[in-house]
Amino acid sequence: MTKKWGKISLPLFLSLLVFNGCSSGANDSAGPVTGTVDTKGTVAADNKAVGPLSIDVMTSFTNTIPKLDNAFYTELQRLTNTKLNITFVLDGNDYNAKLDLVLASGDLPEVLKADYTRPTLVNAIKDGAFWDLTPFLGDFSKYPNLRDKMIPGSWSYVKYDGKTMGIPRSRAQIDNTIMFRRDWLEKANIPVPKTVDEFKDALKAIVKNNPAGGNGTIGYDIADATGSPSLNAAFGVPNPTYDADGGLMYSYLNPQFTKLVEWFRGLYAEGLIAKEFSALTVTQQKDLFSSGRAFAYDASAYYSFVYTDNVKKTQPDGNVVSFQPLKGPGGDGAMLDIGTRGGMYISKKVPQDKVSKILDFFEKTATQEITDLGYYGKEGVHYNNVNGEKVLTDLGKQEITVDSIAAMTPAFSKWGKVAYAGASKAANEAKQKEMEIYGQIGKTDVFGYLYSPAWVDVWPTYEAELKSMRIKAVVGQITMDQYKQFVDKVNADPKIKKAYQEFAKDYKSRTNK
């Protein structure tokens, strides 16, 4: 009989980092890598005498499912001497649901990607579903890239009870911003918003002006009313908030987030977000904005290049740019990623001698050579070097997407979510200068890595219901008082209060605050 790990939970979000962290269009291409540690040696120097290592991986994707025999994956597998069997699942809600079911069944792939604090993942770790990598990694002398090229502190995120249970996946910290149609603002003679109130006024004016025509203009293109990283920051949602007993309250249950829910309720009542917003998939959201139906949308900064190209196909004057951080009641609207996006976990069903070989694969993907492959592809195939710049080919624009690094543990890149391989050097440098302010004032969501045993047990009890109540509050099916009463009930649960105490203790141990 197959052993079952964890509790089945079908939540639609766990942390702010899940929402639109890597949104992109069907032809979105990843940005270039800069600022990584120099690599000693090359992958090509590895001994290829041994046949390809077969690895079964489950990971998330945000674009069209790629073919593993395309030019990119052929090159990746050649350079790493592997045969990758990758199961791609749509990022966000779909991936978490699939992950929960896989963990519950016990029928695990050899390697799977998961967010560090996912309750079902933590339960599976407790039940012995994954290898403790501590003895394999040792002092990291055999894994210098994994040691030196991950963002500082990221290895602490994959530790449970002092054991290293996964491999962190690096990503840029400067990432999310609110995209908007500058051409629509200019045509309607509307100034660029600098505050959340001005943003709401701009949404009203744009929707009334209806520049999209046809079925009407959508103001702010969102789903699930979890806010956005930028607006969450502007409303102070990620600001550490404590209950009366000194417990650190979960972001989506603190007073600041309740205020944001009420703000979204106002947007919905005035027709500034889609009526069917809560039913939209990530793909549908992207399509609404990319096709020129919506005014504003959250995405990684470099998508301003991508979406400008997309909207120009039907609206030649289209110009997508990024907002500077909007001022809100909780401060500046700038959010920083924690510098990683989940980890890779190796199933205990993998034979012991193969674990080291899989770690060798991830050590290779953290080299500059493989990391650059993930962001640019292969020279002469996916890009050409023109006057010192990597210029994507048509095949490169098709195959090199944010998903190219989905099965990898790439080296850290400061500008990986800001610069775009399809833009000129000058344009990328301008975008980096524009986004520098995010790195200076941005906030991080501590619940992307804080751990509480009590939370793992109790959160699945409330997660789906909280989402449902939040949506009902936004669309007016319940009053804000009813929503607040529900939140108060959750926060009063002794198990939740215990979790808050554990969060506070974990936060203090990491920050001395």
C-alpha positions as CSV (number, residue, x, y, z in Angstrom):
1,M,0.0,0.0,0.0
2,T,1.4,3.4,-0.9
3,K,2.3,5.6,2.0
4,K,0.6,9.0,2.1
5,W,2.6,12.0,3.1
6,G,1.0,15.2,4.5
7,K,-2.6,16.4,4.3
8,I,-4.4,17.2,1.1
9,S,-4.8,20.9,0.9
10,L,-6.2,22.7,-2.2
11,P,-5.2,26.3,-1.3
12,L,-4.9,28.9,-3.9
13,F,-2.1,30.8,-2.4
14,L,0.4,30.6,0.4
15,S,2.5,33.7,0.2
16,L,2.8,37.0,-1.7
17,L,5.6,35.5,-3.7
18,V,3.3,33.1,-5.4
19,F,1.2,35.8,-7.0
20,N,2.5,36.8,-10.5
21,G,6.1,36.4,-9.6
22,C,7.0,35.1,-13.0
23,S,4.1,36.1,-15.2
24,S,4.8,36.4,-18.9
25,G,3.2,36.0,-22.3
26,A,3.4,33.0,-24.6
27,N,6.5,34.4,-26.3
28,D,8.0,36.1,-23.2
29,S,11.8,35.8,-23.1
30,A,14.0,35.9,-20.0
31,G,16.3,38.7,-19.3
32,P,20.1,38.5,-19.3
33,V,22.3,37.6,-16.4
34,T,24.6,40.1,-14.8
35,G,26.4,40.4,-11.5
36,T,27.1,36.7,-10.9
37,V,30.2,35.3,-9.4
38,D,32.9,34.3,-11.9
39,T,32.9,30.5,-12.7
40,K,36.0,28.5,-12.3
41,G,36.2,25.9,-15.1
42,T,33.5,25.1,-17.6
43,V,30.9,22.4,-18.0
44,A,32.4,21.3,-21.2
45,A,35.5,20.1,-19.3
46,D,33.4,17.5,-17.4
47,N,34.0,13.8,-18.1
48,K,31.3,12.5,-20.5
49,A,32.5,8.9,-20.5
50,V,29.5,7.9,-18.4
51,G,26.1,7.8,-20.2
52,P,23.5,10.5,-19.6
53,L,22.0,10.7,-16.2
54,S,18.2,10.3,-16.3
55,I,16.3,12.6,-13.9
56,D,12.6,12.9,-13.4
57,V,11.6,16.4,-12.4
58,M,8.3,18.1,-11.6
59,T,8.3,21.9,-11.8
60,S,6.2,24.9,-12.6
61,F,5.8,26.8,-15.9
62,T,4.1,30.0,-17.0
63,N,4.2,29.6,-20.8
64,T,3.3,27.0,-23.4
65,I,4.7,23.6,-22.4
66,P,8.1,23.2,-24.1
67,K,9.2,20.1,-26.0
68,L,12.2,18.5,-24.4
69,D,13.8,17.7,-27.8
70,N,13.9,21.4,-28.8
71,A,17.2,23.2,-29.3
72,F,17.4,24.6,-25.8
73,Y,16.8,21.4,-23.9
74,T,18.9,19.4,-26.3
75,E,21.8,21.8,-25.5
76,L,21.1,21.8,-21.7
77,Q,21.1,18.0,-21.6
78,R,24.3,17.8,-23.7
79,L,26.2,20.2,-21.5
80,T,25.0,18.5,-18.3
81,N,25.1,14.9,-19.7
82,T,21.6,14.2,-18.6
83,K,18.3,13.0,-19.9
84,L,15.6,15.2,-18.3
85,N,12.1,13.9,-18.0
86,I,10.3,17.1,-16.9
87,T,6.6,17.4,-15.9
88,F,5.6,21.0,-16.2
89,V,2.5,22.2,-14.3
90,L,1.0,25.8,-14.6
91,D,2.6,28.0,-12.0
92,G,0.6,29.3,-9.0
93,N,-2.7,27.8,-8.0
94,D,-2.6,24.8,-10.4
95,Y,1.0,23.9,-9.4
96,N,0.2,24.0,-5.6
97,A,-2.9,21.8,-6.1
98,K,-0.9,19.3,-8.1
99,L,2.0,19.4,-5.6
100,D,-0.4,18.7,-2.7
101,L,-1.9,15.7,-4.5
102,V,1.5,14.3,-5.4
103,L,2.7,14.6,-1.9
104,A,-0.5,13.1,-0.5
105,S,-0.2,10.1,-2.8
106,G,3.5,9.4,-2.1
107,D,4.0,8.8,-5.8
108,L,6.8,11.4,-6.1
109,P,9.1,12.3,-9.0
110,E,12.8,12.0,-8.3
111,V,13.0,15.8,-7.9
112,L,10.3,18.3,-7.4
113,K,10.1,22.1,-6.9
114,A,8.2,23.5,-3.9
115,D,7.9,26.6,-1.9
116,Y,9.8,26.3,1.4
117,T,6.9,26.7,3.8
118,R,4.3,24.8,1.9
119,P,2.5,22.9,4.7
120,T,2.2,19.7,2.6
121,L,5.9,19.8,1.8
122,V,6.8,20.3,5.5
123,N,4.6,17.4,6.5
124,A,6.2,15.2,3.8
125,I,9.7,16.2,5.0
126,K,8.7,15.2,8.6
127,D,7.5,11.9,7.3
128,G,10.8,11.1,5.6
129,A,9.7,11.7,1.9
130,F,13.0,13.4,1.0
131,W,16.7,12.9,1.4
132,D,18.5,14.9,4.1
133,L,21.2,16.5,1.9
134,T,23.5,17.5,4.8
135,P,25.9,14.6,4.6
136,F,26.0,14.8,0.8
137,L,26.8,18.5,0.7
138,G,29.3,18.4,3.6
139,D,31.4,21.5,3.6
140,F,30.4,22.3,0.0
141,S,34.0,21.7,-1.2
142,K,32.6,19.6,-4.0
143,Y,29.9,22.1,-4.7
144,P,31.5,25.6,-4.9
145,N,28.9,27.0,-7.3
146,L,26.0,26.0,-5.0
147,R,28.0,27.4,-2.1
148,D,29.0,30.7,-3.7
149,K,26.4,31.6,-6.3
150,M,23.2,31.4,-4.3
151,I,22.0,34.6,-2.7
152,P,23.4,34.9,0.9
153,G,21.2,33.3,3.5
154,S,19.2,31.2,1.0
155,W,20.5,27.9,2.3
156,S,18.8,28.6,5.6
157,Y,15.5,28.5,3.9
158,V,15.8,24.8,3.0
159,K,16.8,23.8,6.6
160,Y,14.4,21.9,8.8
161,D,15.4,20.9,12.3
162,G,19.0,21.8,11.4
163,K,19.0,19.5,8.3
164,T,19.4,20.7,4.7
165,M,16.4,19.2,2.9
166,G,16.6,20.9,-0.5
167,I,18.5,23.1,-2.9
168,P,17.5,26.8,-3.1
169,R,16.7,28.3,-6.5
170,S,18.2,31.7,-7.0
171,R,16.3,34.6,-8.5
172,A,16.6,38.3,-8.7
173,Q,15.3,40.3,-5.7
174,I,14.4,43.4,-7.8
175,D,11.5,42.0,-9.7
176,N,7.8,43.0,-9.5
177,T,6.4,46.3,-10.6
178,I,3.0,47.5,-11.9
179,M,3.0,47.6,-15.7
180,F,0.7,50.2,-17.3
181,R,-0.1,51.7,-20.7
182,R,1.6,55.0,-20.9
183,D,0.2,55.7,-24.3
184,W,-3.4,55.5,-22.9
185,L,-2.5,58.0,-20.2
186,E,-1.0,60.4,-22.7
187,K,-3.9,60.2,-25.1
188,A,-6.3,60.9,-22.2
189,N,-4.0,63.6,-20.8
190,I,-3.8,61.8,-17.4
191,P,-0.7,62.4,-15.3
192,V,1.3,59.3,-14.3
193,P,0.0,58.3,-10.8
194,K,2.4,58.7,-7.8
195,T,0.1,57.4,-5.0
196,V,-2.5,54.6,-4.7
197,D,-5.3,57.2,-4.7
198,E,-4.0,58.7,-7.9
199,F,-3.8,55.2,-9.3
200,K,-7.4,54.6,-8.6
201,D,-8.3,58.0,-10.2
202,A,-6.4,57.0,-13.3
203,L,-8.2,53.7,-13.4
204,K,-11.5,55.5,-13.3
205,A,-10.5,57.9,-16.1
206,I,-9.1,55.1,-18.3
207,V,-12.1,52.8,-18.0
208,K,-14.4,55.7,-18.7
209,N,-12.4,56.7,-21.8
210,N,-12.4,53.0,-22.9
211,P,-9.3,53.0,-25.2
212,A,-9.5,49.2,-25.7
213,G,-13.0,49.6,-27.3
214,G,-14.8,46.4,-28.2
215,N,-15.9,44.6,-25.0
216,G,-14.6,47.5,-22.8
217,T,-11.4,48.4,-21.0
218,I,-10.3,46.5,-17.9
219,G,-8.6,48.9,-15.4
220,Y,-6.5,46.7,-13.2
221,D,-5.9,43.1,-14.3
222,I,-5.8,41.0,-11.2
223,A,-7.0,37.6,-9.9
224,D,-8.0,36.3,-6.5
225,A,-7.8,39.7,-4.8
226,T,-4.6,38.9,-3.1
227,G,-3.4,42.3,-4.1
228,S,-0.1,42.7,-5.8
229,P,3.4,42.7,-4.4
230,S,3.6,46.5,-5.2
231,L,0.2,47.4,-3.6
232,N,0.8,45.0,-0.7
233,A,3.9,47.0,0.1
234,A,2.1,50.3,-0.4
235,F,-0.5,49.2,2.1
236,G,2.1,47.9,4.6
237,V,1.0,44.3,4.3
238,P,4.6,42.9,4.6
239,N,5.4,45.2,7.6
240,P,6.0,42.9,10.6
241,T,2.8,43.1,12.6
242,Y,2.2,41.6,16.1
243,D,-0.9,40.6,18.0
244,A,-1.6,41.6,21.6
245,D,0.4,38.6,22.8
246,G,3.5,39.5,20.8
247,G,2.9,37.0,18.1
248,L,3.9,37.8,14.5
249,M,0.7,37.9,12.4
250,Y,0.5,36.2,9.0
251,S,0.4,38.8,6.3
252,Y,-3.0,38.0,4.9
253,L,-4.5,38.1,8.3
254,N,-3.1,41.4,9.5
255,P,-5.1,44.7,9.6
256,Q,-3.2,46.2,6.7
257,F,-4.3,43.5,4.3
258,T,-7.9,43.9,5.5
259,K,-7.6,47.5,4.4
260,L,-6.3,46.4,1.0
261,V,-9.3,44.0,0.6
262,E,-11.6,46.9,1.3
263,W,-9.7,49.0,-1.3
264,F,-10.2,46.3,-3.9
265,R,-13.9,46.2,-2.9
266,G,-14.1,49.8,-4.0
267,L,-12.4,49.1,-7.3
268,Y,-14.8,46.3,-8.0
269,A,-17.9,48.4,-7.1
270,E,-16.8,51.0,-9.6
271,G,-16.1,48.5,-12.4
272,L,-12.3,49.0,-12.4
273,I,-11.4,45.3,-12.3
274,A,-12.9,42.5,-14.3
275,K,-16.2,41.1,-13.1
276,E,-14.9,37.6,-13.4
277,F,-11.5,38.4,-11.9
278,S,-11.6,35.6,-9.3
279,A,-12.1,32.9,-12.0
280,L,-9.2,34.1,-14.3
281,T,-6.3,31.8,-14.7
282,V,-2.8,33.2,-14.9
283,T,-2.8,32.6,-18.7
284,Q,-6.1,34.5,-19.1
285,Q,-4.7,37.4,-17.0
286,K,-1.7,37.7,-19.2
287,D,-3.7,37.5,-22.4
288,L,-6.0,40.3,-21.3
289,F,-3.1,42.6,-20.8
290,S,-0.9,41.4,-23.6
291,S,-3.8,41.7,-26.1
292,G,-4.5,45.3,-25.2
293,R,-7.6,44.9,-23.1
294,A,-6.3,46.1,-19.7
295,F,-4.5,49.2,-18.4
296,A,-2.4,47.9,-15.6
297,Y,-1.0,44.5,-14.6
298,D,1.7,43.2,-12.2
299,A,4.7,41.5,-13.7
300,S,8.5,41.3,-13.6
301,A,10.0,44.6,-14.7
302,Y,11.5,43.4,-18.0
303,Y,8.0,42.5,-19.3
304,S,7.5,46.1,-20.1
305,F,9.6,45.3,-23.2
306,V,7.8,42.1,-23.9
307,Y,4.3,43.5,-23.5
308,T,5.1,46.6,-25.6
309,D,6.0,44.3,-28.4
310,N,2.8,42.3,-27.9
311,V,0.4,45.2,-27.8
312,K,2.0,46.8,-30.8
313,K,0.8,43.9,-32.9
314,T,-2.8,45.2,-32.6
315,Q,-2.2,48.7,-31.3
316,P,0.8,50.2,-33.0
317,D,1.1,53.1,-30.6
318,G,1.2,50.8,-27.6
319,N,3.7,51.6,-24.9
320,V,4.0,49.5,-21.7
321,V,6.1,50.9,-18.9
322,S,6.6,50.5,-15.2
323,F,5.3,52.6,-12.3
324,Q,7.7,54.0,-9.9
325,P,6.8,52.8,-6.4
326,L,3.3,54.2,-5.5
327,K,3.0,55.9,-2.1
328,G,0.3,54.3,0.0
329,P,-1.0,54.3,3.6
330,G,1.6,51.8,4.6
331,G,4.6,53.3,2.8
332,D,6.4,52.9,-0.5
333,G,4.9,50.4,-3.0
334,A,8.1,48.5,-3.7
335,M,8.5,44.8,-2.9
336,L,11.7,42.8,-3.1
337,D,11.7,39.0,-3.7
338,I,13.6,37.1,-1.0
339,G,16.1,36.2,-3.7
340,T,15.0,32.6,-4.3
341,R,11.9,30.9,-5.7
342,G,11.4,27.7,-3.8
343,G,13.7,24.8,-3.7
344,M,14.4,21.5,-5.4
345,Y,13.8,18.4,-3.2
346,I,15.1,14.9,-3.9
347,S,12.7,12.0,-3.2
348,K,13.8,9.3,-0.8
349,K,13.0,6.8,-3.5
350,V,16.1,7.9,-5.3
351,P,19.0,5.5,-4.6
352,Q,21.7,6.9,-2.4
353,D,24.4,6.8,-5.0
354,K,22.2,8.7,-7.4
355,V,21.6,11.6,-5.0
356,S,25.2,12.8,-5.4
357,K,24.8,12.6,-9.2
358,I,21.7,14.8,-9.0
359,L,23.5,17.3,-6.9
360,D,26.3,17.3,-9.5
361,F,23.7,18.3,-12.0
362,F,22.5,21.2,-9.9
363,E,26.1,22.2,-9.3
364,K,26.5,22.4,-13.1
365,T,23.4,24.5,-13.6
366,A,24.8,27.0,-11.1
367,T,27.8,27.7,-13.4
368,Q,27.9,30.9,-15.4
369,E,27.8,28.8,-18.6
370,I,24.5,27.0,-17.9
371,T,23.0,30.0,-16.2
372,D,23.6,32.1,-19.3
373,L,22.2,29.3,-21.4
374,G,19.0,29.5,-19.4
375,Y,18.7,33.3,-20.0
376,Y,20.0,33.5,-23.6
377,G,20.2,30.0,-25.1
378,K,22.9,28.9,-27.4
379,E,24.9,31.3,-29.5
380,G,24.2,31.1,-33.2
381,V,20.9,29.3,-32.5
382,H,19.0,31.3,-29.9
383,Y,21.0,34.5,-30.2
384,N,23.7,36.2,-32.2
385,N,26.4,38.4,-30.9
386,V,25.9,41.8,-32.6
387,N,28.4,44.6,-31.8
388,G,29.0,43.0,-28.3
389,E,25.3,42.5,-27.6
390,K,23.3,39.2,-27.5
391,V,20.4,39.6,-29.9
392,L,17.7,36.9,-29.7
393,T,16.8,35.1,-32.9
394,D,13.2,34.2,-33.7
395,L,13.9,30.8,-32.3
396,G,15.4,32.4,-29.2
397,K,12.3,34.4,-28.6
398,Q,10.2,31.3,-28.9
399,E,12.3,28.9,-26.8
400,I,14.1,31.1,-24.2
401,T,11.4,32.0,-21.7
402,V,11.2,32.4,-17.9
403,D,10.6,28.6,-17.9
404,S,14.0,27.8,-19.3
405,I,15.5,27.8,-15.8
406,A,12.6,26.0,-14.3
407,A,14.4,22.7,-13.8
408,M,17.7,24.4,-12.8
409,T,19.3,26.0,-9.8
410,P,20.8,29.0,-11.6
411,A,23.4,31.4,-10.3
412,F,22.1,34.6,-8.7
413,S,21.6,37.6,-11.0
414,K,20.8,41.1,-9.7
415,W,19.2,42.2,-12.9
416,G,17.7,38.8,-14.0
417,K,14.1,40.1,-13.8
418,V,14.8,43.6,-15.0
419,A,17.0,43.4,-18.1
420,Y,15.6,41.7,-21.3
421,A,17.7,39.7,-23.8
422,G,15.5,41.1,-26.6
423,A,16.3,44.8,-25.8
424,S,19.4,46.9,-26.6
425,K,22.1,47.4,-24.1
426,A,21.1,51.1,-23.7
427,A,17.5,50.2,-23.1
428,N,18.4,47.6,-20.5
429,E,20.8,50.0,-18.7
430,A,18.0,52.6,-18.6
431,K,15.6,50.0,-17.2
432,Q,18.1,49.0,-14.5
433,K,18.6,52.6,-13.5
434,E,14.8,53.1,-13.3
435,M,14.4,50.0,-11.1
436,E,17.4,50.8,-8.8
437,I,15.0,52.5,-6.3
438,Y,13.2,49.2,-5.7
439,G,16.5,47.7,-4.4
440,Q,16.9,50.7,-2.1
441,I,13.5,50.9,-0.5
442,G,11.9,47.6,-1.3
443,K,10.3,45.4,1.4
444,T,10.4,41.6,1.6
445,D,7.7,39.1,2.7
446,V,9.2,37.3,5.7
447,F,6.5,34.6,5.3
448,G,8.4,33.5,2.2
449,Y,10.8,31.7,4.5
450,L,9.6,31.8,8.2
451,Y,8.8,28.4,9.7
452,S,6.2,27.4,12.3
453,P,5.3,23.8,13.0
454,A,1.9,24.9,14.4
455,W,1.2,26.8,11.2
456,V,1.9,23.8,9.0
457,D,-0.8,21.9,10.9
458,V,-3.5,24.6,11.2
459,W,-3.2,26.7,8.0
460,P,-4.8,24.1,5.6
461,T,-7.9,24.4,7.8
462,Y,-8.5,28.0,6.9
463,E,-6.7,28.7,3.6
464,A,-9.4,27.9,1.1
465,E,-12.1,29.5,3.3
466,L,-10.1,32.7,3.8
467,K,-9.7,33.0,0.0
468,S,-13.5,32.5,-0.5
469,M,-14.4,35.1,2.2
470,R,-11.9,37.5,0.7
471,I,-13.5,37.2,-2.8
472,K,-17.0,37.5,-1.3
473,A,-15.9,40.7,0.4
474,V,-14.5,42.2,-2.7
475,V,-17.6,41.4,-4.9
476,G,-20.0,42.6,-2.2
477,Q,-21.6,39.2,-1.3
478,I,-20.7,39.8,2.3
479,T,-20.1,43.1,4.2
480,M,-16.6,44.2,5.3
481,D,-17.8,43.7,8.9
482,Q,-18.5,40.1,8.2
483,Y,-15.1,39.7,6.6
484,K,-13.4,41.3,9.6
485,Q,-15.3,39.0,12.0
486,F,-14.1,36.0,10.1
487,V,-10.5,37.2,10.2
488,D,-10.8,37.9,13.9
489,K,-12.1,34.4,14.4
490,V,-9.2,32.9,12.6
491,N,-6.7,35.1,14.6
492,A,-8.3,34.0,17.9
493,D,-7.8,30.3,17.2
494,P,-5.3,29.1,19.9
495,K,-3.5,27.1,17.2
496,I,-3.1,30.2,15.0
497,K,-1.9,32.2,18.1
498,K,0.6,29.5,18.8
499,A,1.8,29.7,15.2
500,Y,2.2,33.5,15.6
501,Q,4.4,33.0,18.6
502,E,6.6,30.5,16.6
503,F,6.8,32.9,13.7
504,A,7.9,35.7,16.1
505,K,10.6,33.4,17.6
506,D,11.9,32.3,14.2
507,Y,11.9,35.9,12.9
508,K,13.9,37.1,15.9
509,S,16.4,34.2,15.6
510,R,17.1,35.3,12.0
511,T,17.1,39.1,12.4
512,N,17.5,39.8,16.1
513,K,14.4,42.0,15.9
